[in-house]
Amino acid sequence: MGAPRSGTTWLAKIIDSHPDILYRHEPDATLPSPSPLTPDALPALLARWAADQSPRTATKQPFFPKSWQSAWKRRLRTLLATGASAAAHLPPPFKAMSRLRIPDFNDKPAPRVAIKSIGWPDGAPVLARTLPDSRTIFILRHPCGQVASVMRGNNQRRFDLKSEGTDMPFDEAAAIRFAARKGVGEAEFQTLPDAAKYGWSWRAFNEPAYAALAAQPNVHVVLYEALCAQPEVLARRILRFAGLHWNPQTEDFVVRSTAHQGRAGYYAIFRNAAAAAENWRTSMPATDQNAVRSVVASSPLARFWPDLMNPG
């Protein structure tokens, strides 16, 4: 789990590259979690997510060979998933194919299920507390890097707006409520530059989630920049924490997904990891960087990035 544009999909695919994993991509987007989530409701919710075979949840590539699935079935599933994704861009009636379920075609039950979310900061702590045998991995990204990426995506119209009456692709009401608890009222919030508003959204998502998760023994916190700097070292640590053995398939994916040269698409998983972690420093206007820093410098999470504490 992590905030949008924090490296969650790459991290999830590192885990999905393990042969024993059945992966579900953001099932909460199509099957929302009840709010508030109670421990009694959790098992049924997880069962629905694990069983979700809708294209939104089941077509995120790349796909990997699995211990629970034969090679020809993997190729068939890949073909169906690719077709469903392509159909989403076709006119009716062909577009209806984009809503077809994508069977797992498993020969036996998958040993482990991995679920990725960018919208479950309230539910993940309930999971960690209720199911001590589960493992939650929470990824944090430098606020300037995350904000720069979200702002770029919003400018390119890649996101659906969260609520009417705003041009922000995040839950602005939640950011306003959080800022108010920190002494910044709504009237003052609305006068802030956009980058500062995005900074408050970063804090509103990450601070409560970190406070609720970090103390749990079955939670592991990862910094995106550290994962980019030492991908194999941290990937080994993450799999070991999750009770998964290191394997050639994961090793190969880690190498291929971090050594891409040339331009990478906005949602690309294969990219130059070291450059991706730091390119905001040259691509993000200094005024926007300073606006984000003015908001997050007082965050308890700022300690993870020394430049936020000592910008000079």
C-alpha positions in Angstrom: 0.0 0.0 0.0 1.0 3.6 -0.6 -0.2 6.9 -1.9 -0.7 7.2 -5.6 2.5 7.8 -7.6 4.7 6.4 -4.8 6.0 3.3 -6.6 3.3 1.0 -5.5 2.8 -0.8 -8.8 6.5 -1.5 -9.2 6.7 -2.8 -5.6 3.6 -4.9 -6.2 5.1 -6.4 -9.3 8.3 -7.3 -7.5 6.1 -9.4 -5.2 4.0 -10.7 -8.1 7.1 -11.9 -9.8 7.3 -14.6 -7.2 6.0 -17.9 -8.6 3.7 -18.6 -5.7 1.8 -15.3 -5.8 -1.7 -14.6 -7.1 -1.9 -10.9 -7.6 -4.9 -8.5 -7.4 -4.4 -5.0 -8.6 -6.3 -2.4 -6.7 -9.5 -4.4 -6.2 -10.8 -1.7 -3.8 -11.3 0.5 -6.9 -14.2 -1.8 -8.1 -15.2 -3.4 -4.8 -14.9 -0.6 -2.2 -14.1 -1.4 1.4 -16.9 -0.6 3.9 -16.2 2.5 5.9 -15.5 2.2 8.7 -14.1 -1.3 8.2 -14.6 -3.6 11.2 -12.6 -6.7 12.0 -15.7 -8.9 11.5 -16.2 -7.5 7.9 -12.5 -8.0 6.9 -12.5 -11.8 6.0 -15.4 -11.4 3.6 -13.9 -8.3 2.0 -10.5 -10.1 1.5 -12.3 -13.1 0.0 -14.1 -10.9 -2.5 -10.9 -9.1 -3.4 -9.0 -12.4 -3.9 -11.9 -13.7 -6.1 -12.2 -10.6 -8.2 -11.4 -11.4 -11.8 -12.6 -8.1 -13.3 -10.3 -6.6 -16.0 -9.5 -3.6 -13.7 -8.1 -6.0 -11.2 -6.7 -8.9 -13.2 -5.0 -7.4 -16.3 -2.1 -5.5 -14.9 1.0 -6.6 -16.8 3.6 -8.0 -16.9 2.5 -11.6 -16.1 4.9 -14.1 -14.7 5.1 -18.0 -14.7 3.4 -19.4 -11.7 3.8 -22.5 -9.6 0.0 -22.9 -9.6 -0.6 -22.5 -13.3 0.7 -24.3 -16.4 2.5 -22.5 -19.2 -0.2 -22.8 -21.8 -2.8 -21.5 -19.3 -0.6 -18.5 -18.6 -0.4 -17.8 -22.3 -4.2 -18.0 -22.6 -4.7 -15.7 -19.7 -2.3 -13.2 -21.1 -4.1 -13.3 -24.4 -7.4 -12.7 -22.8 -6.1 -9.9 -20.6 -4.4 -8.2 -23.5 -7.6 -8.4 -25.5 -9.7 -7.0 -22.7 -7.3 -4.1 -22.2 -7.3 -3.3 -26.0 -11.1 -3.5 -26.2 -11.4 -0.7 -23.7 -10.3 1.7 -26.5 -12.6 0.3 -29.2 -16.1 1.5 -30.1 -19.3 -0.5 -29.1 -20.1 -3.3 -29.3 -16.4 -4.4 -29.2 -15.9 -2.3 -26.0 -18.1 -4.7 -24.1 -15.2 -7.2 -24.2 -13.3 -4.9 -21.9 -15.7 -6.0 -19.1 -15.2 -9.7 -19.4 -13.8 -11.5 -16.4 -10.3 -12.9 -16.7 -10.1 -16.4 -15.2 -7.0 -17.4 -13.4 -6.9 -20.8 -15.0 -5.1 -22.2 -12.0 -4.2 -25.9 -11.8 -4.2 -25.8 -8.0 -4.9 -23.1 -5.4 -2.2 -20.3 -5.3 -0.2 -20.5 -2.1 -0.3 -16.7 -1.5 -2.4 -13.8 -2.5 -0.9 -10.3 -2.9 -3.2 -7.2 -3.0 -2.1 -3.7 -4.0 -4.0 -0.6 -3.0 -3.5 3.2 -3.2 -6.8 4.0 -1.5 -6.9 2.0 1.7 -5.0 3.9 4.4 -7.9 3.4 6.9 -8.3 -0.3 6.2 -4.7 -1.5 6.1 -4.2 -1.0 9.8 -7.3 -3.0 10.5 -5.9 -5.8 8.4 -2.5 -5.7 10.2 -4.2 -5.8 13.7 -6.8 -8.4 12.8 -4.7 -10.9 10.9 -1.2 -11.1 12.5 -0.1 -13.7 10.0 -0.7 -11.3 7.1 2.1 -9.0 5.9 1.6 -5.3 4.9 4.3 -3.4 3.0 3.8 0.4 3.1 5.8 2.5 0.7 6.6 6.2 1.2 8.0 8.5 -1.5 9.7 11.9 -1.1 6.8 14.4 -1.0 8.3 16.5 -3.8 8.7 13.4 -6.0 5.2 12.2 -5.4 3.6 15.7 -5.8 5.6 16.4 -9.0 4.3 13.1 -10.5 0.7 13.6 -9.5 0.7 17.2 -10.7 2.2 16.1 -14.1 -0.5 13.4 -14.4 -3.2 15.9 -13.6 -1.9 18.3 -16.2 -2.0 15.5 -18.7 -5.6 14.7 -17.7 -4.7 11.2 -16.6 -6.9 11.2 -13.5 -10.5 11.3 -12.7 -11.3 14.2 -10.3 -12.3 13.0 -6.8 -15.1 15.4 -6.3 -17.1 18.0 -8.1 -16.1 21.7 -7.8 -12.4 21.0 -7.7 -9.6 20.5 -10.2 -7.6 18.4 -7.7 -7.2 14.6 -8.3 -7.1 13.9 -4.6 -9.6 14.0 -1.8 -9.5 17.7 -1.2 -12.0 17.6 1.6 -9.8 15.1 3.5 -6.7 17.3 2.9 -8.7 20.4 4.2 -9.8 18.5 7.3 -6.2 17.3 8.0 -4.8 20.8 7.5 -7.4 22.3 9.8 -6.2 19.9 12.6 -2.7 21.3 12.0 -3.8 24.9 12.3 -4.5 25.8 8.7 -8.2 26.6 8.2 -10.1 26.1 5.0 -10.0 29.8 4.0 -6.2 29.8 4.4 -5.9 26.5 2.6 -7.8 27.8 -0.4 -5.3 30.6 -0.8 -2.3 28.2 -1.0 -0.5 27.5 -4.3 -1.6 24.2 -5.8 1.7 22.5 -4.9 1.1 23.2 -1.2 -2.4 21.8 -1.5 -0.8 18.6 -2.9 1.6 18.6 0.0 -1.3 18.6 2.4 -2.8 15.7 0.6 0.5 13.8 0.9 0.5 14.5 4.7 -3.2 13.6 5.0 -2.7 10.2 3.4 0.7 9.2 4.8 0.9 10.5 8.3 -2.2 8.7 9.8 -1.4 5.5 7.8 2.2 5.5 9.1 1.2 6.2 12.6 -1.3 3.3 12.6 0.9 0.8 10.7 4.6 1.4 11.6 4.3 0.0 15.2 2.7 -3.3 14.0 5.2 -6.2 13.9 3.7 -7.5 10.6 4.2 -4.2 8.8 7.3 -3.3 6.8 7.9 0.3 5.7 9.9 1.0 2.5 11.2 4.2 1.1 10.9 4.5 -2.7 14.2 6.3 -3.0 16.0 3.5 -1.1 14.3 0.8 -3.2 15.5 2.7 -6.4 19.0 3.0 -5.0 19.4 -0.7 -3.9 16.6 -2.6 -5.7 17.9 -6.1 -5.2 19.0 -5.6 -1.6 15.6 -4.2 -0.6 13.6 -6.6 -2.8 15.4 -9.5 -1.0 14.5 -8.0 2.3 10.9 -7.4 1.3 10.4 -11.0 0.1 12.1 -12.4 3.2 9.7 -10.3 5.4 6.7 -11.7 3.4 7.9 -15.3 3.9 8.8 -15.7 0.3 12.1 -17.2 -1.0 14.4 -15.3 -3.4 14.2 -16.8 -6.9 15.7 -16.3 -10.4 12.4 -15.0 -11.7 12.2 -12.1 -9.2 15.9 -11.4 -9.6 15.5 -11.1 -13.4 12.5 -8.8 -13.0 14.3 -6.5 -10.6 17.2 -6.1 -13.0 15.0 -5.5 -16.1 12.6 -3.1 -14.3 15.4 -0.9 -13.1 17.8 -0.7 -16.0 15.6 0.7 -18.7 17.3 3.3 -20.9 15.4 6.0 -22.7 12.0 7.5 -22.2 9.5 5.7 -20.0 5.7 6.1 -20.1 3.8 7.7 -17.3 2.6 4.4 -15.9 5.7 2.4 -17.0 7.1 -0.2 -14.7 10.3 -0.6 -16.6 12.5 2.5 -16.2 15.8 3.8 -15.0 15.1 3.6 -11.2 17.9 5.9 -10.0 16.8 8.6 -12.4 13.1 8.1 -11.7 13.7 8.7 -8.0 15.5 12.1 -8.5 14.2 13.6 -11.7 11.8 15.9 -9.9 14.8 17.9 -8.6 15.3 19.2 -12.1 11.8 18.9 -13.7 9.8 20.4 -10.8 9.8 24.3 -10.6 11.7 25.6 -7.6 8.5 27.5 -6.5 6.6 24.3 -6.4 9.4 22.5 -4.5 9.4 25.3 -1.9 5.6 25.2 -1.6 5.7 21.5 -0.8 8.6 21.9 1.6 6.8 24.7 3.5 4.0 22.2 4.2 5.9 19.0 4.9 8.9 20.4 6.8 6.9 20.1 10.1 5.7 16.6 9.3 7.0 13.8 11.5 7.8 11.9 8.3 10.2 14.6 7.1 13.0 12.9 9.1 13.2 10.3 6.3 14.5 12.8 3.9 17.3 15.1 5.3 16.8 17.7 2.6 13.3 18.5 4.0 14.8 19.1 7.4 17.8 21.0 6.1 16.9 22.4 2.7 20.1 24.5 2.5 
